[in-house]
Amino acid sequence: VRIGVFGVGNVLLGDDGAGPSVIHWLESHYEFPGNVEVEDLGTPGLELLAHVAGHDVVIFVDAVAEDAAPGTVRVYDRDAIIDAQPVLRIGPHDPALGDTLQALEFASQGPQLAMLVGIVASSLTSGVGLCREVRNALPEAARVVITELEKLGVNVSDRLNTTETPWWWQGEETSQ
Amino acid sequence: MSKRIVIDPITRIEGHLRIDVDVDGGQVNKAWASSTMWRGIERILVGHDPREAWLYTQRFCGVCTTVHALASVRSVENALDLDVPLNAQYIRNLIMISHALHDHIVHFYQLSALDWVDVTQIPKADPAKAAAVAESLSGWTRNSKEEMKAVQDKVKGLVASGQLGIFSHGYWGHPAMKLSPEVNLLAVAHYLQALEYQRYANQAVAILGGKTPHIQNLAVGGVANAINFDSPQALNLDKLYNLKGLLDKVIPFVQDVYFNDVCAIASFYPEWFSYGAGVTNYLSVPDLPLDEKSTKFAMSGGTIMNGDFASYKPITGPKDEYFRKGVTEDNTHAWYEGSGGLHPWEGKTEPQFTEWQEDAKYSWVKAPRFEGKPTQVGPLANVLTGFAAGDPLTKKWATAALERVAKISGKNVTPAVLHSTLGRHAARAIRTAVLADLANQQWELLINNITKGDTRTFNQPTFPKGEIEGMGFHEAPRGTLSHWIVAKEGKIKNYQAVVPTTWNASPRDDKGNPGPYEASLLRNPVADPEHPLEVVRTVHSFDPCMACAVHVFNPQGKNIAKVKVL
């Protein structure tokens, strides 16, 4: 079983960096078996096709715009991802999570299982760094991903030495 | 009475491209292009080490990652007058070509083709006839009757289920759809194959760049790849032949399939060679450097003004003052302080948001101008300037495209038809075919240079005291990209990226001249204001990439308006 855990979002736009930050958290706290790819994909749009194809299971991690407190973690299934796509596309960007899944399904190359672990965002303005609520939610979002992987029978182990080197984009917390 | 149509596909907290058109008598008589999103990412770079800027700039946009990384390191090398070793030039060139092949294939099949292809006509097609049409176009081996039948069955299943899935947002049955059922079938068969071939192009980028979408191997002064044929970790023969294997799969797909599909589709829509010209001042920059000082290039660049080939003026390289002095950005109609053209090194990005005001400020995109004039960039500019410069590969593929369209449509087709909506698609296919030939050339240059014993990939940069200025450009998939840097004592003082979509989606300027999107929409037909397929066709032909930014998933996205007729 090939599994992809993909963080999406723009680390230069405040809380939109939640997805890549969860990936960083996962990589520094856990070890994954060889069939699990854990990747920060940035804001790939339809370029997602190249990364999602060939996986049996895909777990996206992304900032979400929901009517809930910033930092709330929610899980969305495949249908919710597809329902949320724009009705009319102008550019190649529109989140394209749903487009990617549907295009690959039509080509019989899609994952059998797809879900999205979302963190409710607060501020998406230009700047590096997450707000306190989203930053504090990273471990919970990471645990949700681990729980989903364990349900699939994946053996994830804790890293003996947590290597929490900050990534280049991780600036100071922004004040809210 | 004119009718205002607003196309505003806001899908998240902040939107991106909004198009407003006034339609009168079935055609557009006024148009505005507006970005509804703040683009001030460059300000984050101030105070950082110029050697690290590329790590940030490749996060500007998820579709155009590598191009912003490359333009950034080039701008710093230019400021330092730093040479780049030959191997590094070739490795970068191969990354850029592979990225462009991937990008153009995805753009055409996944984003644009469905503006012209009507999936709902496919059940009526005769698979044998579709295979015969395909075989008349090229020797591609995956065009058999059986393959066509299998795709038709897939589509029939989708149509019968009532759930069109990936095809649910098309304008099916629109009167402007004109392909025969067989050509519709052929296009969707290749849409499916494109999903497979784009992956090979992406893998080619990853072999050289370490990974995608954010490559790891760039450095100011070269690349971080170590070349050693005896080391499994380094760039060795295995990896180079792996790369060649991937290119050998992608190149025929580009030249036998994508190129021919565009010609075939164009032949059914000859009227679209007469809509959408807009601004016919064109700009492209030379790229794929062939020497350490970046003075010789595999692709030429320059300008053409007023659509006149005789006006062609070359841009010889990043040191050419014609380009360096020609670029300004104007904020008269953009939501920033100030008006009048400013050179990027003096550029200011201080927001001044107002409401959307058609006679005042209405966009977050600035208005770049070349020598004060609105200017179109992109594959069309690239092909036209290459043609005017006498570039043999551009001539070869441009001539092939025009001859092919003439043959299928039975109409006389001259290079002048390229100034159009369909011309932009044709030019993108021509450019992709040229790049496919250049991929082989660059691969051979790299391997020959290494075999000669040169394994250098990096020159160490040193920063002088005081202030330095630099400019790095790249002829990216969407057109001319330039990064402009001012650094002082090893820290960034000002940074401006003038991106292709800014040139094309620019608002009006201080003289009231509209940008390329706006001008191209004038006199576009609109058969049904509720379903402005024709407007979308012209906008898509530019391959817009506005949302170099937010990627928030919005579970309520579907409820937000898409097209409003006022």
Contacts between the chains, C-beta under 8 A, distances in Angstrom:
chain1	res1	chain2	res2	distance
A	8	B	62	7.9
A	8	B	551	5.6
A	9	B	551	5.0
A	9	B	552	7.5
A	10	B	59	6.3
A	10	B	62	7.5
A	10	B	549	5.7
A	10	B	550	6.2
A	10	B	551	5.7
A	11	B	59	5.7
A	12	B	41	5.1
A	12	B	44	5.8
A	12	B	56	6.7
A	12	B	59	5.2
A	12	B	60	7.2
A	12	B	549	7.9
A	13	B	41	7.7
A	13	B	549	5.8
A	13	B	550	5.5
A	16	B	549	7.8
A	16	B	550	5.3
A	16	B	551	5.9
A	16	B	552	6.0
A	19	B	551	7.8
A	39	B	211	7.9
A	40	B	214	7.5
A	41	B	62	7.3
A	41	B	213	5.9
A	42	B	59	6.0
A	42	B	62	4.5
A	42	B	65	6.6
A	42	B	213	5.6
A	42	B	214	6.1
A	43	B	59	7.9
A	43	B	61	6.7
A	43	B	62	3.1
A	43	B	63	7.8
A	43	B	547	7.9
A	43	B	548	7.9
A	43	B	549	7.2
A	43	B	550	7.9
A	43	B	551	4.3
A	44	B	62	4.3
A	44	B	63	7.1
A	44	B	213	5.4
A	45	B	62	5.7
A	45	B	63	4.9
A	46	B	63	7.5
A	46	B	106	5.3
A	46	B	110	5.1
A	46	B	111	6.7
A	47	B	62	6.5
A	47	B	63	5.9
A	47	B	102	7.6
A	47	B	103	8.0
A	47	B	106	6.9
A	47	B	202	7.5
A	47	B	212	7.9
A	47	B	213	5.9
A	49	B	106	6.8
A	49	B	110	7.1
A	49	B	195	6.2
A	49	B	198	6.3
A	49	B	199	7.5
A	50	B	102	7.1
A	50	B	198	6.0
A	50	B	199	5.0
A	50	B	202	3.7
A	50	B	203	7.9
A	50	B	212	7.1
A	51	B	202	8.0
A	51	B	212	7.7
A	51	B	213	7.9
A	53	B	195	6.8
A	53	B	199	5.8
A	54	B	199	7.8
A	60	B	553	7.9
A	62	B	551	6.8
A	62	B	552	7.2
A	62	B	553	4.6
A	63	B	551	7.4
A	63	B	552	4.9
A	63	B	553	7.1
A	64	B	552	6.4
A	64	B	553	4.8
A	64	B	554	7.2
A	64	B	555	6.6
A	65	B	12	6.0
A	65	B	13	5.0
A	65	B	552	4.9
A	65	B	553	7.3
A	65	B	554	4.5
A	65	B	555	7.7
A	65	B	556	7.7
A	66	B	555	6.1
A	76	B	553	7.7
A	76	B	555	6.6
A	80	B	555	6.1
A	81	B	553	7.7
A	83	B	555	7.6
A	83	B	558	5.8
A	84	B	553	6.3
A	84	B	554	5.9
A	84	B	555	5.1
A	84	B	556	7.4
A	84	B	557	4.5
A	84	B	558	6.3
A	85	B	11	7.6
A	85	B	557	6.7
A	85	B	558	7.4
A	86	B	9	5.1
A	86	B	11	4.1
A	86	B	169	7.7
A	86	B	557	6.2
A	86	B	558	7.9
A	86	B	562	7.3
A	87	B	9	7.3
A	87	B	169	5.6
A	87	B	558	6.6
A	87	B	562	4.8
A	88	B	7	7.2
A	88	B	9	4.9
A	88	B	169	6.0
A	88	B	536	7.4
A	88	B	562	4.4
A	88	B	563	6.8
A	89	B	9	6.9
A	89	B	111	6.8
A	89	B	169	6.7
A	90	B	7	7.2
A	90	B	9	5.4
A	90	B	16	7.2
A	90	B	17	4.8
A	90	B	19	7.7
A	90	B	536	7.4
A	90	B	539	6.4
A	90	B	540	7.6
A	90	B	544	6.2
A	90	B	546	7.7
A	91	B	16	6.2
A	91	B	17	6.0
A	91	B	544	4.8
A	91	B	545	5.7
A	91	B	546	5.4
A	91	B	547	5.6
A	92	B	63	5.3
A	92	B	106	7.2
A	92	B	107	6.4
A	92	B	110	7.8
A	92	B	111	5.4
A	92	B	543	7.5
A	92	B	544	8.0
A	92	B	545	6.1
A	93	B	16	7.1
A	93	B	62	7.1
A	93	B	63	6.4
A	93	B	545	6.9
A	93	B	546	7.6
A	93	B	547	4.0
A	93	B	551	7.6
A	94	B	9	7.0
A	94	B	11	5.4
A	94	B	547	7.4
A	95	B	11	7.0
A	95	B	12	7.5
A	95	B	551	6.0
A	95	B	552	7.8
A	95	B	553	5.7
A	95	B	554	7.9
A	97	B	553	6.7
A	99	B	110	7.6
A	99	B	166	6.5
A	102	B	165	4.6
A	102	B	166	3.8
A	103	B	110	6.6
A	103	B	166	4.7
A	103	B	195	6.4
A	104	B	195	6.9
A	105	B	165	6.6
A	105	B	166	7.5
A	106	B	154	7.0
A	106	B	158	7.2
A	106	B	165	5.9
A	106	B	166	5.2
A	106	B	167	7.9
A	106	B	192	7.2
A	107	B	192	4.9
A	107	B	195	4.8
A	107	B	196	7.7
A	109	B	195	6.5
A	109	B	196	7.8
A	116	B	553	6.3
A	118	B	553	6.0
A	118	B	555	7.9
A	121	B	13	7.9
A	121	B	552	6.0
A	124	B	13	5.8
A	124	B	14	6.5
A	124	B	550	5.3
A	124	B	552	6.4
A	125	B	38	7.2
A	126	B	38	6.3
A	126	B	40	4.6
A	126	B	41	5.6
A	126	B	43	6.8
A	126	B	44	6.7
A	127	B	44	6.6
A	128	B	44	6.0
A	168	B	52	7.0
A	168	B	55	5.7
A	169	B	56	7.5
A	169	B	59	7.3
